[in-house]
Amino acid sequence: MAIEFRREVLVARYRRPDGTAKERQAEIRFDPLLGTSSRIAPGVTLPKADAAAAAAFQSADPSCPFCPPRLEQVTPLVLPEISAEGRMRSGETVLFPNLVPYSKYAVVAIFSSRHWLGLHDFTTALIRDNLAAVCDYARKVYAFDSLACYCAYNINYLYPSGGSLPHSHSQVFLDTIPSNMIRLQHEAGQRYAAQHRSSFWEDLVSEERERGERFLGNIGAASWFMAFAPVGFNEVRAVVRERETLLDLTLADITAVADGISRVLQWYSAFGYNSFNLALYSGKLGGCPGFRVNLAMITRSGMAPFYRSDAMYLERLHWEAAVDRAPELACQELRPRFEMA
């Protein structure tokens, strides 16, 4: 089998205060592409959302730069060499440059003029229009500067996720230099293709579908499943089959991805969370044989008066996640939402 789902069980022993022996188990899992490890450690907890903590951010904020009419007054414009629109629009989405240059062609794309969206408000249509605007922008940038070939669509939602504003928006990484994860995926994917003469991501989808333990379902060309070795809590993965880059996505593909994201967010909300991170990774623009557009999304600590971050020394300094439960268990809860597809 080309795809390897490697895991090891560790046993920790200690004594109770009365002197009797006690054992606890944890599981170490290894990512089938990168070989990085993560830990399933029962007892780790992720704080859920507190409705009162989010209430203060739900009303209109006259100081918010993403709300009308301030958006038109204070947000910057895309270079005219890239787009004559200045601010690109698709449905309710408005896209414009990010004032923080995380990448050479970084932009922000707000989902709606509404200041507040709960996770249940992220409809397929809102996400579709947002992602469509981003794909259009990436296409225009690549036509202008073909060296800007590394791209990802990203979301930080609410403060626990690293978001700086509660007004919902996505961010685009578009640069001449890949991020670490983009680089690692490209390098590992190329090694796999050279060794097995097939696409890792296509093989992964086939293996997950056949096993069924973590497989959620298909929506169009997008296959959805829980991550075997999660990088965060409640991690869901997707692969868009036969699509190498964001520029290859059709409107049907974009809609399929948006539909799946919306279903996952409904589950996150029902499970008690309101903050999340998402990344949709593209192959190198212009063509990347064997690569497949793929997605990862995770929950973060819910908004609460005093919440703890779920990123500690393991995540930030060891690049190793610790989560509370096996993805196979989470799959049983989320799968019914995909069986309606």
Residue pairs with C-beta under 8 A, 6 or more apart in sequence:
1 207
2 192
2 196
2 198
2 203
3 32
3 200
3 203
3 204
3 207
4 30
4 32
5 29
5 32
5 228
6 29
6 30
6 32
7 27
7 28
7 29
7 30
8 27
8 28
9 25
9 26
9 27
9 28
10 25
10 26
10 27
10 28
11 23
11 24
11 25
12 23
12 24
12 25
12 26
13 21
13 22
13 23
14 21
14 22
14 24
15 21
15 22
16 22
24 42
24 43
25 42
26 39
26 40
26 41
26 42
27 39
27 40
27 326
28 37
28 38
28 39
28 40
29 37
29 38
29 39
29 40
29 228
29 229
29 230
30 36
30 37
30 229
31 37
31 38
31 228
31 229
32 200
32 204
32 228
32 229
33 185
33 188
33 189
33 192
33 200
33 204
34 184
34 185
34 188
35 188
36 229
36 231
36 319
36 320
37 229
37 320
38 229
38 230
38 231
38 320
38 321
38 322
38 323
39 314
39 320
39 321
39 322
39 323
40 323
40 324
40 325
40 326
41 322
41 323
41 324
42 324
42 325
43 324
44 322
44 323
44 324
45 324
46 233
46 273
46 299
46 300
46 301
46 302
46 310
46 324
47 301
47 302
47 304
47 307
47 308
48 271
48 272
48 273
48 302
48 304
49 272
49 273
49 274
49 275
49 302
49 303
49 304
50 302
50 303
50 304
50 305
52 305
53 303
53 304
53 305
53 307
54 158
54 274
54 303
57 116
57 166
57 303
58 115
58 116
59 115
59 116
60 67
60 115
61 67
61 115
61 166
61 167
62 70
63 70
64 70
64 115
64 165
64 167
65 71
65 74
65 75
65 165
66 75
66 108
66 110
66 115
66 165
66 167
66 169
67 113
67 115
67 167
68 113
71 94
71 110
71 113
75 87
75 96
75 108
76 96
76 97
76 99
77 86
77 87
77 96
77 97
78 85
78 86
78 87
78 88
78 95
78 96
78 97
78 107
78 137
79 144
80 86
81 144
82 105
82 137
82 140
82 141
82 144
83 137
83 140
86 96
87 94
87 95
87 96
88 94
88 95
88 96
88 133
88 136
88 137
89 95
89 133
90 129
90 130
90 132
90 133
90 136
91 125
91 126
91 128
91 129
91 130
91 132
92 111
92 112
92 113
92 126
92 129
93 109
93 110
93 111
93 112
93 126
93 129
93 130
93 132
93 133
94 109
94 110
94 113
95 107
95 108
95 109
95 110
95 133
95 134
95 137
96 107
96 108
97 106
97 107
97 108
98 106
98 107
98 108
98 171
98 172
100 106
102 171
102 173
103 172
103 173
103 174
103 175
104 148
104 174
104 175
104 176
105 141
105 145
105 148
105 172
105 174
105 175
106 171
106 172
106 173
106 174
107 134
107 137
107 171
107 172
107 174
108 169
108 170
108 171
108 172
109 130
109 133
109 134
109 137
109 169
109 170
109 171
109 172
110 167
110 168
110 169
111 117
111 122
111 126
111 127
111 130
111 168
111 169
111 170
112 126
112 168
114 121
115 166
115 167
116 166
116 167
116 168
117 126
117 168
118 269
118 274
119 157
119 265
119 266
119 268
119 269
119 273
119 274
119 276
120 265
120 266
120 269
122 168
122 261
122 262
122 265
123 262
124 255
124 258
124 259
124 262
125 258
126 258
127 257
127 258
127 261
127 262
128 251
128 254
128 255
128 258
130 170
130 258
131 153
131 170
131 254
131 257
131 258
131 280
132 251
132 254
134 153
134 170
134 172
134 246
135 246
135 247
135 249
135 254
137 172
137 174
138 151
138 172
138 174
138 246
138 247
138 282
138 285
139 247
141 148
141 174
142 148
142 149
142 247
142 285
142 286
145 176
146 285
146 286
147 176
148 174
148 175
148 176
148 285
149 176
149 284
149 285
149 286
150 173
150 174
150 175
150 176
150 177
150 178
150 179
150 182
150 282
150 284
150 285
151 172
151 173
151 174
151 245
151 246
151 282
151 285
152 172
152 173
152 179
152 182
152 279
152 280
152 281
152 282
153 170
153 172
153 246
153 278
153 279
153 280
153 282
154 170
154 171
154 172
154 173
154 277
154 278
154 279
154 280
155 161
155 169
155 170
155 171
155 276
155 277
155 278
155 297
156 162
156 163
156 164
156 171
156 277
157 163
157 168
157 274
157 275
157 276
157 277
158 166
158 274
158 275
158 300
158 303
159 166
159 275
159 303
160 275
160 300
160 301
160 302
160 303
160 307
160 309
160 310
161 275
161 276
161 277
161 300
162 277
163 275
173 179
173 182
178 186
181 279
181 281
182 281
185 281
185 291
185 294
186 283
186 284
186 288
186 291
188 200
189 199
189 200
189 201
189 290
189 291
190 290
192 198
192 199
192 200
192 290
193 199
193 200
193 289
193 290
196 203
198 290
199 290
199 291
199 292
200 290
201 239
201 241
201 291
201 292
201 294
202 239
202 241
202 242
202 292
204 239
205 223
205 225
205 239
205 241
208 214
208 215
208 223
208 225
209 215
209 223
213 328
213 331
214 225
214 226
214 227
214 228
214 327
214 328
214 331
215 223
215 224
215 225
215 331
215 335
216 224
216 225
216 226
216 236
216 331
216 334
216 335
216 337
216 338
217 223
217 224
217 335
217 338
217 339
217 341
218 224
218 341
219 256
219 259
219 260
219 338
219 341
220 252
220 253
220 255
220 256
220 259
221 240
221 241
221 242
221 243
221 252
221 253
221 256
222 238
222 239
222 240
222 241
222 253
222 256
222 257
222 260
223 238
223 239
223 241
224 236
224 237
224 238
224 260
224 264
224 338
225 236
225 237
225 238
225 331
226 235
226 236
226 237
226 327
226 328
226 330
226 331
226 334
227 235
227 236
227 237
227 296
227 327
228 327
230 298
230 321
230 323
230 327
231 296
231 298
231 321
232 277
232 298
232 299
232 300
232 310
232 315
232 321
232 323
233 298
233 299
233 300
233 310
233 323
233 324
234 268
234 271
234 273
234 298
234 299
234 323
234 330
235 296
235 297
235 298
235 323
235 327
236 264
236 295
236 296
236 297
236 298
236 334
237 294
237 295
237 296
238 257
238 260
238 294
238 295
239 292
239 293
239 294
239 295
240 249
240 253
240 256
240 257
240 292
240 293
240 294
240 295
241 292
242 292
243 249
243 253
243 292
243 293
244 283
244 287
244 288
244 289
244 290
244 291
244 292
244 293
245 282
245 283
245 284
245 285
245 286
245 287
245 288
245 291
245 293
246 280
246 282
246 285
246 293
247 282
247 285
248 293
249 257
249 293
257 280
257 295
259 341
260 338
261 278
261 295
261 297
263 334
263 337
263 338
263 341
264 297
264 334
264 337
265 276
266 337
267 333
267 334
267 337
268 274
268 276
268 299
271 299
271 333
272 302
273 299
273 300
273 302
274 302
274 303
275 299
275 300
275 301
275 302
275 303
276 297
276 298
276 299
276 300
277 297
277 298
277 300
278 295
278 296
278 297
278 298
279 295
279 296
279 297
280 293
280 294
280 295
281 293
281 294
281 295
281 296
282 293
283 291
283 292
283 293
284 291
300 310
301 307
301 308
301 309
301 310
312 322
314 320
314 321
314 322
315 321
315 322
